[in-house]
Amino acid sequence: MNRDGPNPSTNGEWYPFQNRGAPANKDGTLVNPSVIPVVNVADLPEKARFVVVGAGVHGMSTAWHLAMLLEQSGKGKGSDVVLIDKQGPGAGATGVACGCIRNFYMTGPLHAILRESVAVWESDPVNFGFQQVGYVSVGEANQEADYVKLHQSQNDNGYASDLYTGREAKAYLTSLWPDFKTANCDVVLHEKPSGYAGTHMAVWGLDEKCRQWGVRRVYGTEVSGYDMTNGRVTGVITDRGTVLVDEAVVVSAGSWMPIHWAWLGKSAKLDVTYGDGHQEVGMDMWTFWKLLEGEAYLPDGVDFRTAAGKDSPVLHVELMNTPVVGPDGREILDHVYWYSRYAAERVGAPGLQGGTIPIKLGPQAVLEPYGHLNDLYQADDWFADYYCAVAGMLFGRFENLRGYYKERRNGGIGAFTPDNVPVFDWVADNAFMTADSNHGYKMIGVGKLVARMLVDGEMPAELRPFGLARYSTGGTFGDRNSNCPWV
Ligand SMILES: Cc1cc2nc3c(=O)[nH]c(=O)nc-3n(C[C@H](O)[C@H](O)[C@H](O)COP(=O)(O)OP(=O)(O)OC[C@H]3O[C@@H](n4cnc5c(N)ncnc54)[C@H](O)[C@@H]3O)c2cc1C
């Protein structure tokens, strides 16, 4: 705990949001609850046309869009959709995400996924807490070629962004933030449709839309397996009985996906073929990574606004060859990887929230309790020093931020795929999986695309590149120049 500054943290230890009390305990293990109070919850029915498992961003978006499309097309009713979660909305990664919404991906096909997703965020910015402030990414000269490619692909996909290089890049940064220190900042991309969304607000909004369109929301019910016959899921088994499935199941289990994957009879290992023909034999299908994130209060008189007085774009800076040195002159890390956004709703006062590159854990992880509650997955000790030192390296206004770091629990893990890119695909004849490789809070539009597919019977073009077949046919993603798995 620090220490040198007027840090007003008192409680707020367990949850990101203000001073909530300690969490509940089940059989000796803390329970990460829904992040919102839930009302009008349904009982588990004996039978349903569609079952969606998991009330994170993907499960709720799928259930809402499916219910809405069924009603609007006359092809069914909202109540044909049953949404099950062992806790409730936002009990997984969705409830603790940083909430950054960007399209900064070297994986070109993700640009269309983000275009569709931003359309959903824009459809109700108030109820999703969406702030369309833009997203500015900054790199060294060695990333220029990647930025040029990315800028082209974003714009080809209808996602407007501006690119600045060399002196223009530095001038653009100081036009946004006059106190920005531009050393080694050689290339800048400014995505205009991007921004951030408060995770509580988005969870409220999504749950409410499910409720309004008649989804039967079954919370506090845990799935424990799937009944399968001839490659079809015929029933979803829960601790309250089995619900028979008429048509399809969508599995949106976030970090718990590896467990559901095994229940669906899939192998934990696979051979992965890359575009250049080389093959990795016996790779793990799922690898857990731990995220490193934190928050800082803004000192009195300091804001995170632009020169024009606007809420700043989300800022992402990766300087692979620039070391980060602490106030005592010691090198903390040999590179900069830093993202931040304004986060008053999260910090409980004017503040910043952000992070750095996650840490690889391996194919196994303790999943309960999830998120901030799990002692094993708190941000590492060096993180606060690093986060604040980079803030001070980049901005004159943040040179003394360390004393304002919000000292409290902060953690979360995710299950990543073999190429760290989402898999959206059928995993049984009638079971579809939305596995976003733990960077898909922003991908709220995937549920809309999945719902359209379930109603129309055809997979939308935007989802097609994310099939499992890519691992055997050489379509594995992995074209990148970054220290980070978010590719
Ligand atoms: C700390 C952190 C910060 C992040 N920041 C960002 C960010 O800034 N931007 C971004 O785009 N992404 C971010 N991500 C990633 C993003 O949060 C996740 O990719 C996304 O929220 C996953 O959504 P989901 O719906 O797949 O899973 P989840 O939100 O994890 O939801 C899965 C749900 O399934 C339920 N469930 C699981 N198993 C069962 C079962 N057996 N029975 C019933 N229910 C079950 C769980 O209770 C849970 O509610 C972050 C992740 C973390 C951990």
The ligand as an SDF file (V2000), in Angstrom:
LIG
                    3D

 53 58  0  0  0  0  0  0  0  0999 V2000
   -9.3300   -7.3600  -16.3810 C   0  0  0  0  0  0  0  0  0  0  0  0
   -9.8600   -7.4550  -17.7850 C   0  0  0  0  0  0  0  0  0  0  0  0
   -9.9050   -6.3190  -18.5830 C   0  0  0  0  0  0  0  0  0  0  0  0
  -10.4020   -6.3850  -19.8830 C   0  0  0  0  0  0  0  0  0  0  0  0
  -10.4810   -5.2400  -20.6370 N   0  0  0  0  0  0  0  0  0  0  0  0
  -11.0380   -5.2790  -21.8820 C   0  0  0  0  0  0  0  0  0  0  0  0
  -11.1980   -4.1060  -22.6490 C   0  0  0  0  0  0  0  0  0  0  0  0
  -10.8320   -3.0040  -22.2280 O   0  0  0  0  0  0  0  0  0  0  0  0
  -11.7680   -4.2180  -23.8810 N   0  0  0  0  0  0  0  0  0  0  0  0
  -12.1640   -5.4160  -24.3920 C   0  0  0  0  0  0  0  0  0  0  0  0
  -12.6640   -5.4410  -25.5020 O   0  0  0  0  0  0  0  0  0  0  0  0
  -12.0380   -6.5570  -23.6740 N   0  0  0  0  0  0  0  0  0  0  0  0
  -11.4920   -6.5130  -22.4400 C   0  0  0  0  0  0  0  0  0  0  0  0
  -11.3550   -7.6610  -21.7010 N   0  0  0  0  0  0  0  0  0  0  0  0
  -11.8470   -8.9210  -22.2670 C   0  0  0  0  0  0  0  0  0  0  0  0
  -13.3530   -9.0130  -22.1210 C   0  0  0  0  0  0  0  0  0  0  0  0
  -13.7410   -8.6200  -20.8390 O   0  0  0  0  0  0  0  0  0  0  0  0
  -13.8230  -10.4240  -22.3930 C   0  0  0  0  0  0  0  0  0  0  0  0
  -13.2680  -10.8750  -23.6000 O   0  0  0  0  0  0  0  0  0  0  0  0
  -15.3450  -10.4890  -22.5250 C   0  0  0  0  0  0  0  0  0  0  0  0
  -15.9770   -9.7790  -21.4950 O   0  0  0  0  0  0  0  0  0  0  0  0
  -15.7850  -11.9450  -22.4920 C   0  0  0  0  0  0  0  0  0  0  0  0
  -17.1760  -11.9670  -22.5400 O   0  0  0  0  0  0  0  0  0  0  0  0
  -17.9270  -13.3630  -22.5030 P   0  0  0  0  0  0  0  0  0  0  0  0
  -19.3620  -13.0510  -22.6450 O   0  0  0  0  0  0  0  0  0  0  0  0
  -17.3110  -14.2840  -23.4890 O   0  0  0  0  0  0  0  0  0  0  0  0
  -17.5240  -13.9840  -21.0950 O   0  0  0  0  0  0  0  0  0  0  0  0
  -17.7890  -13.5400  -19.5740 P   0  0  0  0  0  0  0  0  0  0  0  0
  -18.0360  -12.1050  -19.4250 O   0  0  0  0  0  0  0  0  0  0  0  0
  -16.7020  -14.1420  -18.7770 O   0  0  0  0  0  0  0  0  0  0  0  0
  -19.1450  -14.2650  -19.2490 O   0  0  0  0  0  0  0  0  0  0  0  0
  -19.2190  -15.6650  -19.1430 C   0  0  0  0  0  0  0  0  0  0  0  0
  -20.3580  -15.9890  -18.2120 C   0  0  0  0  0  0  0  0  0  0  0  0
  -20.5660  -17.3810  -18.2800 O   0  0  0  0  0  0  0  0  0  0  0  0
  -20.9850  -17.7960  -17.0160 C   0  0  0  0  0  0  0  0  0  0  0  0
  -20.7290  -19.2430  -16.9110 N   0  0  0  0  0  0  0  0  0  0  0  0
  -19.5490  -19.8790  -17.0930 C   0  0  0  0  0  0  0  0  0  0  0  0
  -19.6850  -21.1750  -16.8730 N   0  0  0  0  0  0  0  0  0  0  0  0
  -20.9820  -21.3830  -16.5590 C   0  0  0  0  0  0  0  0  0  0  0  0
  -21.7380  -22.5320  -16.2120 C   0  0  0  0  0  0  0  0  0  0  0  0
  -21.1710  -23.7390  -16.1080 N   0  0  0  0  0  0  0  0  0  0  0  0
  -23.0430  -22.3750  -15.9550 N   0  0  0  0  0  0  0  0  0  0  0  0
  -23.6380  -21.1550  -16.0340 C   0  0  0  0  0  0  0  0  0  0  0  0
  -22.9630  -20.0450  -16.3210 N   0  0  0  0  0  0  0  0  0  0  0  0
  -21.6500  -20.1530  -16.5990 C   0  0  0  0  0  0  0  0  0  0  0  0
  -20.1590  -16.9710  -16.0390 C   0  0  0  0  0  0  0  0  0  0  0  0
  -20.7710  -16.8620  -14.7680 O   0  0  0  0  0  0  0  0  0  0  0  0
  -20.0760  -15.6250  -16.7580 C   0  0  0  0  0  0  0  0  0  0  0  0
  -21.0370  -14.7060  -16.3020 O   0  0  0  0  0  0  0  0  0  0  0  0
  -10.8420   -7.6210  -20.4000 C   0  0  0  0  0  0  0  0  0  0  0  0
  -10.7870   -8.7780  -19.6070 C   0  0  0  0  0  0  0  0  0  0  0  0
  -10.3110   -8.6950  -18.3080 C   0  0  0  0  0  0  0  0  0  0  0  0
  -10.2900   -9.9440  -17.4740 C   0  0  0  0  0  0  0  0  0  0  0  0
  1  2  1  0
  2  3  1  0
  2 52  2  0
  3  4  2  0
  4  5  1  0
  4 50  1  0
  5  6  2  0
  6  7  1  0
  6 13  1  0
  7  8  2  0
  7  9  1  0
  9 10  1  0
 10 11  2  0
 10 12  1  0
 12 13  2  0
 13 14  1  0
 14 15  1  0
 14 50  1  0
 15 16  1  0
 16 17  1  0
 16 18  1  0
 18 19  1  0
 18 20  1  0
 20 21  1  0
 20 22  1  0
 22 23  1  0
 23 24  1  0
 24 25  2  0
 24 26  1  0
 24 27  1  0
 27 28  1  0
 28 29  2  0
 28 30  1  0
 28 31  1  0
 31 32  1  0
 32 33  1  0
 33 34  1  0
 33 48  1  0
 34 35  1  0
 35 36  1  0
 35 46  1  0
 36 37  1  0
 36 45  1  0
 37 38  2  0
 38 39  1  0
 39 40  1  0
 39 45  2  0
 40 41  1  0
 40 42  2  0
 42 43  1  0
 43 44  2  0
 44 45  1  0
 46 47  1  0
 46 48  1  0
 48 49  1  0
 50 51  2  0
 51 52  1  0
 52 53  1  0
M  END
$$$$
